[in-house]
Amino acid sequence: MNDKLKYIKEDETIDDLQLKNLNLIQKKDGFKFGIDAVLLSDFACIKKKHKVMDLCTGTGIIPFLIYGKYEPESVCGLEIQEDMVDMAKRSVKLNLLEGKVSFLNEDLKNIEFLKKLEKFDVVTVNPPYKLNNAGIINPNDKLAIARHEILCNLEDVISASRVLLKDNGRLFMIHRPERLADIFTLMRKYKIEPKRVKMIHPKMGKAPNIVLVEGQRDGGSYLKWEAPLYVYDDNGKYTKEIDSIYWRA
């Protein structure tokens, strides 16, 4: 572990992803990845020949989980916050993944920049969930940026995905069920056809609080609604399905 400490700053920590010895550098008191990233990386259908782009990547949790799980040809993460990208790039060196996982410090609303990039087989995104219309929010607050549509909104994310995807490429998104109508409407506006939906419930008998959506660039009209996933059982423990997703089963 001491050898790994050369990659981090005083206010940072190294977290073991418990997947193929991969680690992630994060702020000790900053935004930490949660179950959303794990669920999205499990939901995405990725092959070894694929090139993957992760939008709103933060410190890079989804690219590292995707590489650990699928070992695609390459995974790139795009993030507007420079300090997040700095941590992600150091995580690449820490994990000896140069040439396999990379990160770009750029605004996904910069469409001209996106058009200059190669096209991707898969785009994944865990975007800010909350509408930026409630209360006073500090635009420099890292947690607020991660949770509220301050620097980008849902339409920005889907518009960027349209530009980045190859013909028939796939978009995998995690969001909140109350935004599902917006997600479907915007996907169709940008000709990304919704193909698969999975609802995540805290436990049996509770309403879903997370939704996973797959879309296909220029895909035909056919929507598959998958069986729901429950996070906790009646005893407050992770269900077998969640244990499997977390590689514990």
C-alpha positions in Angstrom: 0.0 0.0 0.0 2.9 2.4 0.8 4.0 2.3 -2.9 0.4 3.3 -3.9 0.5 6.4 -1.6 2.8 8.2 -4.1 -0.3 8.6 -6.4 -2.5 10.5 -3.9 -2.7 13.8 -2.2 -3.2 14.5 1.5 -6.9 14.9 1.2 -7.4 11.8 -0.9 -7.9 8.1 -0.3 -7.5 4.9 -2.3 -10.6 2.7 -2.4 -10.4 -1.0 -3.3 -13.1 -1.7 -5.9 -13.0 -5.5 -5.0 -12.7 -6.3 -8.7 -9.5 -7.6 -10.3 -7.4 -5.6 -7.8 -8.6 -2.3 -9.2 -8.5 0.8 -7.0 -10.0 4.3 -7.3 -8.6 7.6 -6.0 -11.3 9.8 -4.4 -11.5 12.7 -2.0 -11.8 11.7 1.7 -14.7 14.2 2.2 -15.9 14.6 -1.4 -18.5 12.9 -3.6 -18.1 9.1 -3.4 -19.5 6.6 -5.8 -22.4 4.5 -4.7 -24.6 1.7 -5.9 -25.7 3.6 -9.0 -22.3 3.2 -10.7 -22.2 -0.6 -9.9 -25.8 -1.0 -11.2 -25.0 0.9 -14.5 -21.8 -1.0 -15.2 -23.7 -4.3 -14.7 -26.7 -3.2 -16.9 -24.4 -2.2 -19.8 -23.9 -4.8 -22.5 -20.3 -4.5 -23.6 -18.1 -6.7 -25.7 -14.3 -7.0 -25.8 -14.2 -5.4 -29.3 -16.1 -2.3 -28.1 -14.9 1.2 -27.6 -16.8 2.9 -24.7 -17.4 6.5 -23.7 -18.6 7.4 -20.2 -20.1 10.9 -19.8 -20.2 12.8 -16.5 -17.5 10.4 -15.4 -16.4 12.1 -12.2 -13.4 10.4 -10.8 -13.8 7.5 -13.3 -15.6 4.8 -11.3 -17.7 3.6 -14.2 -14.8 3.3 -16.7 -12.8 1.2 -14.2 -15.8 -1.0 -13.3 -16.5 -1.5 -17.0 -12.9 -2.4 -17.8 -12.7 -4.7 -14.8 -15.9 -6.5 -15.8 -15.7 -6.6 -19.6 -12.2 -5.7 -20.7 -13.3 -3.8 -23.8 -10.8 -2.5 -26.4 -10.9 0.9 -24.7 -12.8 3.0 -22.2 -12.8 6.8 -22.1 -14.4 9.1 -19.5 -15.3 12.7 -20.1 -15.6 15.1 -17.2 -15.8 18.9 -17.0 -14.3 19.3 -13.5 -10.5 19.4 -13.8 -9.7 18.1 -10.3 -11.9 15.0 -10.9 -10.1 14.3 -14.2 -6.7 14.7 -12.4 -7.7 12.0 -9.9 -9.0 9.7 -12.6 -5.8 10.0 -14.6 -3.8 9.1 -11.5 -6.1 6.1 -10.9 -5.1 5.0 -14.5 -1.4 5.0 -13.5 -2.2 3.4 -10.2 -4.0 0.5 -11.9 -1.4 0.3 -14.8 -4.1 0.8 -17.4 -2.5 3.3 -19.7 -3.7 2.7 -23.3 -6.9 1.0 -22.0 -8.6 3.6 -19.8 -8.3 7.3 -20.5 -10.0 10.6 -19.5 -10.8 13.9 -21.1 -11.3 17.2 -19.3 -14.0 18.8 -21.5 -17.6 20.1 -21.5 -20.0 17.6 -23.1 -22.0 20.6 -24.4 -19.0 21.4 -26.6 -20.5 19.6 -29.6 -17.7 20.7 -32.0 -15.1 19.0 -29.8 -17.2 15.8 -29.6 -17.5 15.7 -33.4 -13.7 15.5 -33.6 -13.6 12.4 -31.5 -13.9 8.8 -32.8 -17.3 7.2 -32.7 -18.1 4.8 -29.9 -19.9 1.5 -29.7 -21.3 2.3 -26.3 -22.0 5.4 -24.3 -22.7 5.2 -20.5 -23.8 8.0 -18.3 -24.8 8.5 -14.7 -25.9 12.2 -15.0 -27.0 14.7 -12.4 -30.5 13.7 -11.4 -32.0 16.8 -9.8 -33.5 19.7 -11.7 -31.7 22.9 -11.1 -34.8 24.9 -10.0 -35.2 24.4 -6.3 -33.5 26.6 -3.8 -30.1 28.4 -3.9 -27.3 26.2 -5.1 -23.6 27.1 -5.0 -22.3 26.6 -8.6 -18.9 25.8 -7.2 -20.1 23.1 -4.8 -18.8 19.7 -6.1 -21.6 17.7 -4.5 -24.2 20.1 -6.0 -22.6 19.7 -9.4 -22.8 15.9 -9.1 -26.4 15.9 -8.1 -28.1 18.9 -9.8 -28.3 19.9 -13.4 -26.0 22.9 -13.0 -23.3 22.3 -15.7 -25.4 20.0 -17.9 -29.0 18.8 -18.2 -30.6 15.6 -19.5 -31.0 17.0 -23.0 -27.3 17.9 -23.1 -26.4 14.4 -22.2 -28.6 12.7 -24.8 -27.6 15.2 -27.5 -23.9 14.4 -26.8 -24.6 10.7 -26.9 -26.2 11.1 -30.3 -23.0 12.7 -31.6 -20.6 10.2 -30.0 -22.4 6.9 -30.9 -21.7 4.8 -34.0 -24.7 3.8 -36.1 -26.8 1.4 -34.0 -24.5 2.1 -31.0 -26.0 1.8 -27.5 -26.6 4.3 -24.8 -26.9 3.0 -21.2 -28.2 5.5 -18.6 -29.2 5.4 -14.9 -31.6 8.0 -13.6 -34.7 8.5 -11.5 -38.1 7.0 -12.5 -39.9 10.4 -12.3 -37.7 11.5 -15.2 -38.6 8.6 -17.4 -41.1 10.5 -19.6 -38.4 13.2 -20.2 -35.8 10.5 -21.0 -38.0 8.8 -23.6 -39.1 12.1 -25.2 -35.5 13.4 -25.5 -34.2 10.0 -26.7 -36.7 10.0 -29.6 -36.0 13.7 -30.3 -32.3 12.8 -30.9 -33.2 9.5 -32.7 -32.0 7.2 -29.9 -34.7 4.6 -29.5 -35.5 3.3 -26.0 -35.0 -0.5 -26.1 -34.8 -1.7 -22.5 -35.9 -0.5 -19.1 -35.2 -1.9 -15.6 -36.7 -0.6 -12.4 -34.7 -0.7 -9.1 -36.7 -0.9 -5.9 -35.2 -0.3 -2.4 -37.2 -3.4 -1.2 -40.3 -5.4 -2.0 -43.4 -3.3 -1.6 -41.5 0.0 -2.1 -41.8 2.2 -5.2 -38.8 2.2 -7.5 -36.2 4.9 -6.9 -33.8 4.2 -9.7 -34.3 3.3 -13.4 -31.9 1.9 -15.9 -32.5 2.6 -19.6 -30.9 1.3 -22.8 -31.3 3.2 -26.1 -30.1 2.4 -29.6 -29.0 5.1 -32.1 -31.4 4.9 -35.0 -32.9 1.7 -33.6 -36.3 0.3 -34.5 -39.4 0.7 -32.2 -39.4 -2.2 -29.6 -39.2 -1.7 -25.9 -38.5 -4.5 -23.4 -39.4 -4.0 -19.8 -37.2 -6.2 -17.6 -38.1 -7.8 -14.3 -37.5 -5.4 -11.3 -34.5 -5.6 -9.1 -34.8 -5.3 -5.3 -31.8 -3.9 -3.3 -32.7 -5.1 0.2 -34.6 -8.1 1.5 -37.1 -8.0 4.4 -34.2 -8.3 6.9 -32.4 -5.2 5.6 -29.7 -7.2 3.9 -28.6 -7.1 0.3 -30.6 -9.5 -1.9 -28.8 -12.3 -3.7 -29.1 -10.4 -7.0 -27.3 -7.4 -5.5 -24.7 -9.6 -3.9 -24.1 -11.1 -7.4 -23.8 -7.7 -9.0 -21.2 -6.8 -6.3 -19.3 -10.0 -7.1 -20.0 -11.4 -3.6 -22.1 -14.4 -4.6 
